[in-house]
Amino acid sequence: MFFGTNAQSTTTTRKATYARGVVECSKCRRTTPVYRVEAVSDEFSVRCSQCGHRGFYRKNEMGIQQLPERRSKKR
């Protein structure tokens, strides 16, 4: 029956990740990170940290990056 089988558990340790949005400057092509993607409105503006150009973007133009968790200690 099902109760007599000895199944091995396959637990894998997953590293915690966080997501951030990324938009590309139309003038110098540098990527600018946007944190708190869920709080961004449909249209928003971001200033480029390299050239200072302020670009207007739509939410569907934003890319998503998955990065490892920055904390070294667990909460």
Z-matrix of the N, CA and C atoms (Angstrom, degrees):
N
C 1 1.431
C 2 1.522 1 110.31
N 3 1.301 2 116.13 1 -173.55
C 4 1.447 3 121.84 2 -176.61
C 5 1.523 4 112.60 3 -76.98
N 6 1.310 5 117.03 4 -26.10
C 7 1.452 6 120.13 5 -175.94
C 8 1.515 7 112.70 6 -77.66
N 9 1.310 8 117.63 7 -21.94
C 10 1.457 9 120.78 8 -176.25
C 11 1.520 10 113.45 9 -85.60
N 12 1.310 11 119.59 10 -11.18
C 13 1.460 12 120.88 11 -177.98
C 14 1.516 13 110.14 12 -78.00
N 15 1.284 14 115.93 13 146.18
C 16 1.459 15 122.01 14 179.89
C 17 1.526 16 108.01 15 -108.05
N 18 1.295 17 116.87 16 89.24
C 19 1.465 18 121.65 17 -177.93
C 20 1.521 19 109.90 18 -85.36
N 21 1.318 20 115.31 19 137.89
C 22 1.458 21 120.31 20 177.41
C 23 1.522 22 108.48 21 -86.79
N 24 1.297 23 115.79 22 136.72
C 25 1.461 24 118.66 23 178.20
C 26 1.517 25 108.75 24 -84.11
N 27 1.292 26 115.83 25 133.47
C 28 1.466 27 121.25 26 -179.53
C 29 1.515 28 108.23 27 -107.29
N 30 1.305 29 115.79 28 80.08
C 31 1.459 30 119.62 29 177.87
C 32 1.510 31 108.87 30 -96.37
N 33 1.296 32 115.17 31 128.98
C 34 1.456 33 120.46 32 176.58
C 35 1.517 34 108.27 33 -115.51
N 36 1.283 35 115.38 34 142.30
C 37 1.455 36 119.06 35 178.39
C 38 1.518 37 108.47 36 -83.95
N 39 1.321 38 115.47 37 120.99
C 40 1.459 39 120.97 38 179.52
C 41 1.510 40 108.72 39 -99.67
N 42 1.294 41 115.62 40 133.83
C 43 1.458 42 119.56 41 175.68
C 44 1.521 43 108.83 42 -76.81
N 45 1.291 44 114.94 43 140.14
C 46 1.460 45 119.72 44 178.92
C 47 1.523 46 109.20 45 -71.89
N 48 1.303 47 115.93 46 138.23
C 49 1.458 48 121.08 47 179.31
C 50 1.523 49 109.24 48 -127.96
N 51 1.311 50 115.44 49 160.62
C 52 1.458 51 121.04 50 172.58
C 53 1.518 52 108.19 51 -132.83
N 54 1.299 53 116.36 52 154.41
C 55 1.460 54 121.81 53 -177.58
C 56 1.519 55 109.29 54 -109.63
N 57 1.322 56 115.23 55 142.51
C 58 1.459 57 120.97 56 172.75
C 59 1.516 58 108.29 57 -137.85
N 60 1.306 59 114.78 58 151.76
C 61 1.451 60 120.11 59 178.70
C 62 1.524 61 110.50 60 -87.84
N 63 1.325 62 116.00 61 153.67
C 64 1.455 63 121.36 62 -179.22
C 65 1.522 64 108.49 63 -136.29
N 66 1.339 65 116.14 64 130.72
C 67 1.460 66 121.55 65 172.74
C 68 1.524 67 108.34 66 -121.50
N 69 1.323 68 115.61 67 152.38
C 70 1.460 69 121.27 68 -177.23
C 71 1.523 70 109.86 69 -106.13
N 72 1.328 71 116.51 70 132.40
C 73 1.455 72 121.79 71 178.55
C 74 1.532 73 109.04 72 -66.48
N 75 1.326 74 116.82 73 133.42
C 76 1.467 75 120.22 74 -178.59
C 77 1.525 76 112.06 75 -76.89
N 78 1.329 77 117.59 76 -15.90
C 79 1.456 78 121.03 77 -177.91
C 80 1.535 79 112.60 78 -92.51
N 81 1.337 80 117.36 79 -50.67
C 82 1.473 81 120.26 80 -175.59
C 83 1.529 82 113.27 81 -111.93
N 84 1.333 83 118.58 82 -3.33
C 85 1.465 84 124.53 83 177.46
C 86 1.526 85 114.73 84 66.44
N 87 1.312 86 118.06 85 21.37
C 88 1.459 87 121.17 86 175.90
C 89 1.527 88 108.79 87 -84.60
N 90 1.330 89 116.48 88 141.19
C 91 1.456 90 119.48 89 178.49
C 92 1.526 91 109.73 90 -84.05
N 93 1.323 92 115.65 91 136.49
C 94 1.454 93 122.25 92 -179.40
C 95 1.518 94 108.39 93 -117.40
N 96 1.333 95 118.34 94 124.97
C 97 1.463 96 119.62 95 -179.84
C 98 1.519 97 112.07 96 -76.18
N 99 1.324 98 115.31 97 145.44
C 100 1.459 99 122.62 98 176.50
C 101 1.524 100 106.45 99 -124.89
N 102 1.322 101 117.08 100 114.15
C 103 1.457 102 121.48 101 179.93
C 104 1.518 103 108.99 102 -89.01
N 105 1.298 104 117.02 103 159.87
C 106 1.467 105 123.78 104 -178.16
C 107 1.528 106 110.77 105 57.47
N 108 1.307 107 115.74 106 64.11
C 109 1.460 108 122.56 107 -176.94
C 110 1.522 109 111.33 108 -61.40
N 111 1.321 110 117.80 109 -35.85
C 112 1.460 111 120.22 110 -177.31
C 113 1.522 112 112.39 111 -68.93
N 114 1.339 113 118.40 112 -20.46
C 115 1.459 114 121.55 113 -178.94
C 116 1.532 115 113.10 114 -90.29
N 117 1.319 116 118.46 115 -3.91
C 118 1.465 117 122.03 116 -178.06
C 119 1.525 118 109.09 117 -77.70
N 120 1.333 119 115.91 118 137.26
C 121 1.466 120 119.85 119 177.29
C 122 1.528 121 109.92 120 -76.61
N 123 1.330 122 116.71 121 178.91
C 124 1.465 123 121.03 122 -176.94
C 125 1.528 124 112.14 123 -62.86
N 126 1.328 125 117.47 124 -37.56
C 127 1.466 126 122.53 125 175.11
C 128 1.517 127 108.46 126 -125.52
N 129 1.324 128 116.56 127 134.90
C 130 1.460 129 120.65 128 -177.83
C 131 1.522 130 108.97 129 -148.18
N 132 1.341 131 116.14 130 165.13
C 133 1.456 132 120.74 131 177.81
C 134 1.518 133 109.23 132 -123.74
N 135 1.342 134 114.85 133 145.77
C 136 1.461 135 122.01 134 -179.18
C 137 1.526 136 107.50 135 -136.81
N 138 1.324 137 116.16 136 136.49
C 139 1.462 138 120.86 137 176.47
C 140 1.524 139 109.05 138 -90.24
N 141 1.324 140 116.81 139 134.04
C 142 1.463 141 122.21 140 178.87
C 143 1.525 142 108.93 141 -73.40
N 144 1.326 143 116.57 142 135.67
C 145 1.463 144 120.24 143 -178.03
C 146 1.532 145 112.10 144 -78.15
N 147 1.322 146 118.37 145 -18.24
C 148 1.463 147 120.81 146 -178.63
C 149 1.525 148 112.56 147 -90.62
N 150 1.330 149 117.13 148 -53.34
C 151 1.470 150 119.37 149 -174.03
C 152 1.530 151 113.26 150 -103.28
N 153 1.342 152 119.08 151 -14.25
C 154 1.452 153 121.66 152 178.61
C 155 1.517 154 114.66 153 85.73
N 156 1.323 155 117.84 154 1.91
C 157 1.462 156 121.78 155 -179.96
C 158 1.528 157 109.67 156 -72.61
N 159 1.349 158 116.70 157 134.07
C 160 1.462 159 120.88 158 177.01
C 161 1.516 160 108.26 159 -98.69
N 162 1.328 161 115.26 160 117.85
C 163 1.459 162 120.58 161 -179.57
C 164 1.515 163 111.46 162 -108.21
N 165 1.323 164 116.49 163 147.79
C 166 1.457 165 122.66 164 176.67
C 167 1.519 166 107.70 165 -102.96
N 168 1.319 167 116.67 166 130.31
C 169 1.452 168 122.44 167 -174.54
C 170 1.521 169 109.83 168 -130.65
N 171 1.325 170 115.54 169 157.21
C 172 1.453 171 121.67 170 172.01
C 173 1.523 172 108.36 171 -102.32
N 174 1.304 173 115.97 172 156.94
C 175 1.458 174 120.41 173 -176.18
C 176 1.525 175 111.98 174 -63.16
N 177 1.316 176 118.56 175 -31.26
C 178 1.460 177 120.54 176 -179.90
C 179 1.529 178 112.40 177 -76.22
N 180 1.337 179 119.52 178 -9.32
C 181 1.463 180 122.41 179 176.29
C 182 1.531 181 111.97 180 -86.44
N 183 1.310 182 116.65 181 -9.11
C 184 1.458 183 121.08 182 -175.29
C 185 1.525 184 110.51 183 -81.94
N 186 1.329 185 115.67 184 135.33
C 187 1.453 186 121.52 185 173.70
C 188 1.523 187 109.55 186 -93.77
N 189 1.323 188 116.86 187 161.29
C 190 1.458 189 122.14 188 -179.11
C 191 1.520 190 109.41 189 -118.07
N 192 1.328 191 116.82 190 131.25
C 193 1.461 192 122.74 191 175.41
C 194 1.518 193 109.03 192 -112.75
N 195 1.329 194 116.86 193 136.07
C 196 1.458 195 122.44 194 173.57
C 197 1.518 196 107.30 195 -100.96
N 198 1.318 197 116.75 196 120.41
C 199 1.458 198 121.99 197 -177.65
C 200 1.519 199 109.76 198 -122.65
N 201 1.340 200 117.69 199 153.02
C 202 1.468 201 119.48 200 177.84
C 203 1.513 202 111.15 201 -67.50
N 204 1.305 203 116.01 202 154.38
C 205 1.457 204 121.93 203 -179.04
C 206 1.517 205 110.02 204 -60.91
N 207 1.321 206 116.68 205 138.73
C 208 1.452 207 121.16 206 -176.61
C 209 1.512 208 112.66 207 -82.22
N 210 1.318 209 118.14 208 -20.14
C 211 1.460 210 121.12 209 -178.64
C 212 1.523 211 110.84 210 -75.54
N 213 1.307 212 116.38 211 137.94
C 214 1.463 213 119.17 212 174.00
C 215 1.523 214 110.60 213 -94.19
N 216 1.325 215 117.67 214 -25.37
C 217 1.454 216 122.11 215 177.88
C 218 1.524 217 109.69 216 -99.86
N 219 1.310 218 116.19 217 144.26
C 220 1.448 219 120.30 218 176.37
C 221 1.519 220 108.95 219 -76.91
N 222 1.314 221 115.45 220 152.42
C 223 1.456 222 120.67 221 179.24
C 224 1.499 223 110.88 222 -77.86
